[in-house]
Amino acid sequence: MEEYTVTLEDIERVNSMFPIDEPLFIIDYENKRFKWAISRDDTMSRVTEKLEKN
């Protein structure tokens, strides 16, 4: 399995593409971590939908 490095700035950039009240990820700035806002499946379907529109 490949490993990827993602920064909090990357996550903020992704979140900025979606409504502020419906982020893809919840960011824990204190611990420098993030998690899915709802679930991985929800996030992937929302990203796929956005990509298909563009």
Contacts in CASP RR format, 6 or more apart in sequence:
PFRMAT RR
TARGET T0000
AUTHOR 0000-0000-0000
METHOD contacts of the structure
MODEL  1
MEEYTVTLEDIERVNSMFPIDEPLFIIDYENKRFKWAISRDDTMSRVTEK
LEKN
8 27 0 8 1.000
8 29 0 8 1.000
8 32 0 8 1.000
8 34 0 8 1.000
11 25 0 8 1.000
11 27 0 8 1.000
11 34 0 8 1.000
12 27 0 8 1.000
14 24 0 8 1.000
14 25 0 8 1.000
15 23 0 8 1.000
15 24 0 8 1.000
15 25 0 8 1.000
15 27 0 8 1.000
17 50 0 8 1.000
18 24 0 8 1.000
18 46 0 8 1.000
18 50 0 8 1.000
22 37 0 8 1.000
23 37 0 8 1.000
24 36 0 8 1.000
24 37 0 8 1.000
24 43 0 8 1.000
24 46 0 8 1.000
24 47 0 8 1.000
25 34 0 8 1.000
25 35 0 8 1.000
25 36 0 8 1.000
25 37 0 8 1.000
25 43 0 8 1.000
26 34 0 8 1.000
26 35 0 8 1.000
26 36 0 8 1.000
26 37 0 8 1.000
27 33 0 8 1.000
27 34 0 8 1.000
28 34 0 8 1.000
28 35 0 8 1.000
36 42 0 8 1.000
36 43 0 8 1.000
37 43 0 8 1.000
END
